[in-house]
Structures are given as C-alpha cells and as structure tokens.
Amino acid sequence: MRVNASITRDGLRAVRHRSIARRTWCDADLPPELVEALCTGDVDDVLFRSAPLQVKDRCVVGRYECGTNSLQVKRHVWGGLSRTLRMAFRESAARGCARLGTYLHSLGVRTPRPRATVEFHIGPWTYRSYLICDYVEGTSLYRYIRSGSQTDDELRHLARQVAQTWQQLVTLGVSHNDFKPENFIVDDDLRVWVIDLERMRIGGNAERQRERQVFDVHNFLHVRGWHHRAEARAIFAEAFLQTPGGKWLQSTGVDGVALGTGLSATECDADLSALILCDGGINLRLARQAIESVQEIADEVVLAEPTYNGRLEVLKHVEPFQSLGLSTAVARTSAANVTAADVTRHPWVLVLHQNECVTPFLAKELQQRIADTRTCAALRIPLKRQYFGRTVHESKTEKPIRLFRQSDCGFSVEGGAVRVEAAADRTGQLTGTIQSCECATVAEFVARLNDESSRAAAVRLQAGERPRLVRTLWRAAWQCIGACVRRGGVRSGWAGVQLAAIRSAFAWIEEAKLYQIAGEFRPAGSSETPSGQMTAEIIDECESTSASWSKAA
C-alpha cells in the first residue's frame, strides 16, 4: 500500500514522490523517462546503463548520458551490520550531499549542481540512496598536477581558485573534512570544481571549526598528493597564505611548505612500482581493473607471468597515465633471475595478482607510508575476497607481504604464489585492504565448483571410496547453517548467504556424482576400483555432463 504515492510538482522547480519504501526529489526539467524511473521505476537500471567511473563496496559512481547533457549517478549503501546500525537513523548520504551542494551552489561555490535524490527506506531507516548531479567533464586535480605538463602560471591560476574555494567555505562556516587534490576537478577551461561533500560540516564550536579548516589545508598539502612536485606544492601553499584566513596558517608548517622546505629527499624519492602477476596470461577485464586501481599512485605498472621454472616473463609495461592498450599483442621478455629488480625500476614494489585491486583507502595509505622514513622494509596487507561483486568477510583473512623495499627484501615466485623474505622485526602491517575478485558472477562460481567436484569425485572413485548420499545431505545442511551464522554468511549480506548455500549444495553434488560414475564405470557385483588409466576417461565423462549438474545446483 502506498502513502502519498502521486507525483507532485513544486511549481516548475522540482518533482517530489513519496511512498512507503521510496522517497524521491528531482528537478522538473529532467527528461520525463528519467523522472519516471527515479520515482517509480528501477533506479539501478539507470545506474547500470551508465558508464562506470568508480566501483566500491559501499559506493558506485557512473556517468549517465541524458540527451545532450551528462549526469553523474552515485549510489550509497551501508556496509556490514555494525555500520548499518551506526548509520541507521542519520541523514542519508545522498540527501546530505544534495542539501549541501544546493546550498553551496546557490552561494557561488563552484560545485556540481544536485539534480535528484532517491532514498529507499524502512520506516526511519534509509538503507540505500542515490544522488544525481551534473557531470563535470575534466580530470582530478591530483592527476592533472602529477602529469607535470603545466606552466607555473597555470599552477598559480589553479592555486588561486582552490584557495578561494577554501576561503569561501571558511566565510560560510563550513569545513570540508576531505579536502585533497583528488576531490577537485579541473575542467577544459581550467576551472576548479570541488566534489565529494559527504564529510562536510556546517557550524559548530568556533574553535573546533577553525581546527577542522586548518586541517583541510594540511590534508590538501600532505606529501602523499605531491609526488615529485615540490614546486607545485609550494605554489598552492603560498596561495593559501595569501587569503584572509591565511593568518591562521602561520607557524603551522604551511609557511615552510611555501618556502619549498616541506619535502625531504627521502619523501621525494619514494617511487613505487606495481608488479601485477598474470597467471595464464593477461585477462583483459581483470587486468584493467587492477591497473586502474594503482595507476594514479604507481610510477610504473609491470604485467608479468610466472613461468614453470620460477622466472618472471614480462608481458607489458604501462607508464603512468598511459592508455592501457591491452588489446594489442604484448612483447614477452624473460627475466634472467627471479628478483623484482629484474622487472621493476623503483625502490618500492607492490605485488598484486590480476584479479586483485587496491582499495582507495589503501592507495592513500600507501602514498603516506612509503614517504615516511620510519616505515618498515616490508608491509603485510589484508585481503578481502569478492564474490558476485560484493566483499565476503571470512573468519581467517590472509595477510601476505605485498609491499616491500627492494634493497632490504628478497623476492621470489613459487607456483604462482608471491614469496617475500623479510626480517620479522622489519615487517609491519597496513590497515587498508586488497580486494580479490574470486568470481564475478554466480554462473562462474557454479561452473568452477562443478569442475572441481567432478574431478574430486573421480579421484575418490579411484581411491575406492563409496558414496554416502544421506549422510552427506545432512552434513551439507549443517554446513550451510553454520556458514550462514558465521561472519562469512549473514554478516556479509546476500552474497554471503548465496556463497554458503552453493558451497553446501556442491558438497552433496560431489557425492551424487561419485554415486553416478561408480554405477557407470564399475561392473555390477564387482568391488574392484577403476585403474589409473580410467581416471582421465571418468573426468571427461564428468565434464561432458557439467551443464546438467549446473542446472541442478
């Protein structure tokens, strides 16, 4: 039953729609079909028809082509159970960003104008929200500065705009709280736009507010965002000091940055190589995701394939901001020795597999840690496994060494696995995570389990095992229940429940396959097991019936 489900128009300015499960506001000048989709249709369909710009667990951003204009669609969802409970009764991220964006836009702060919000809720609890705003064509200030193609006059022009934006926020009593080069867009006319208003705060205690505003400047000038660009950093620091609020920044380190004394030699030389291991060759879809996750923080990206004799065969070098070009043929060069120095050129090395991606938080942490002279020589990074596009938290998370300094650590590849030799007292750990995409779709996961269960059943038949269908059925049921109540099940959402159910189902399917092939390949009344020569025949027979077993799953 809907409550106030009719679409109402507030003059010519906005369309409002409210029902039991959905609350919508959008500009009346949006195309009618888009308004209809936001008010009563499938909003995810709008998002999935957009070109993806950023994909994370709790946030997905896409570019939606709307006639001659482009819109940015951003979906927010809450993560695990604890975060959901913390955020249950707060204002939704989409509504908060739309309110602040409209307020700033009306007062002359250059930020994309919000065009629509959609909230899905149960009572007062908003569990999913969408923000649609104007899309700004351009590149991030961080990427623009790092490319190093600007003149000093262009840098000063950009610096004045950023400092002016900060001064406008100070005058309005606003702190951004995520003020960094990545959250500014430079358009084709060299105009700077501020984005990502989720952490922005208005008002509050005057002293505390001033601390947050000073922190915004320090966060913007942090060493992690100014790779080999000390002169550009000094120009922006000088622009902040020349604003009316610059008097707050005196004696806080910003004046030292403006004089060019803010970066040490160690910080300037903290170069990073990303070594991506492609077992079985380059998978275009996976490799692109891995490269895009590190392309803005790595000084080079090397795609290499482990060989049977323990060597690394370099498939492709990707320079910063270079077009990926992975669809073309790759030149293969084999390394003489198995050390990272043979295939990478920089002091720090980050090792990934092509199905792994660096999270945005880890990317930020990496930049900060490798520029710190007190950083350990090797750093462990937790792994979070992704199934069906969602992260599944498992009870025992592997924390391998994936980031190390070449001069202090040994490196080798054994059986496709990474092995870094480092002293225990020189090994630390990062809080960011690497996301490992195990299976992108349910069909892919089912196909993999189907193949594994077929081979396992053939091996067990050769070993003389007999099927136990009823006992395995009860065991699979208990396995499913146990997996669902643990961290990897219900607390990981629908993906965790699917994972537990499919794994348990295939525990019984494997037993059913053993029963089937035992009846087909063992003579009636005989207790003999098939010879080793029959194993390949059995496996081929199992694989030929994979489609029927997939449907059963």
Number of C-alpha atoms within 10 A of each C-alpha: 7 10 10 11 16 13 16 13 15 11 8 9 10 16 20 20 20 20 17 14 14 20 20 22 24 24 18 18 12 16 11 10 10 14 21 14 14 26 25 17 13 11 18 14 11 17 21 15 12 19 14 15 12 13 15 14 15 13 15 18 22 22 24 21 15 12 9 5 9 16 20 23 28 21 23 20 18 21 19 17 12 11 10 15 13 10 16 17 13 12 13 26 24 23 21 18 22 24 14 19 25 17 13 19 14 12 11 10 18 17 24 22 18 24 22 25 29 24 24 19 18 11 9 10 17 23 18 18 24 26 24 26 22 18 18 20 10 17 15 19 23 19 19 17 19 20 14 12 9 12 10 12 10 11 17 16 17 21 22 19 19 24 22 18 19 25 19 17 17 19 11 13 16 22 24 22 19 19 25 19 21 18 16 21 23 20 15 11 7 14 15 25 21 24 20 17 22 18 13 15 15 13 11 11 8 10 8 10 18 18 13 17 24 20 19 19 21 18 17 21 21 17 22 22 23 21 24 17 16 19 18 23 26 23 22 25 27 22 20 26 18 13 16 12 19 18 11 15 19 12 9 12 13 25 19 16 20 21 15 17 14 18 21 14 8 12 21 16 15 22 21 25 23 25 25 25 28 23 17 10 14 21 14 14 11 17 23 17 17 23 26 15 18 24 21 16 23 25 20 24 24 20 25 27 22 24 16 10 10 14 19 27 21 24 21 21 18 19 14 19 16 10 8 18 12 16 9 7 9 14 10 12 13 17 16 11 13 20 18 25 16 13 22 20 16 19 18 24 25 21 20 23 22 26 22 25 25 23 18 15 12 18 21 15 15 21 22 17 17 24 21 15 11 8 15 21 21 26 22 19 20 18 21 21 20 21 21 20 17 22 23 25 20 17 9 8 11 13 16 15 22 20 26 26 22 20 10 14 16 16 16 19 19 14 12 18 11 17 14 19 14 19 12 10 9 13 16 15 16 16 10 19 19 21 22 20 20 17 18 14 11 16 12 14 17 21 16 13 20 23 17 14 23 26 22 17 26 25 18 16 24 18 13 13 13 12 20 13 16 11 11 19 18 12 14 21 16 13 17 21 15 14 21 21 14 16 17 22 24 19 19 22 19 14 21 26 20 19 23 23 20 16 19 21 19 22 18 23 25 26 23 21 23 27 17 14 18 24 11 12 14 14 12 9 6 7 9 10 16 18 10 11 8 14 16 13 13 23 18 14 15 22 17 10 13 16 12 9 20 17 8 10 16
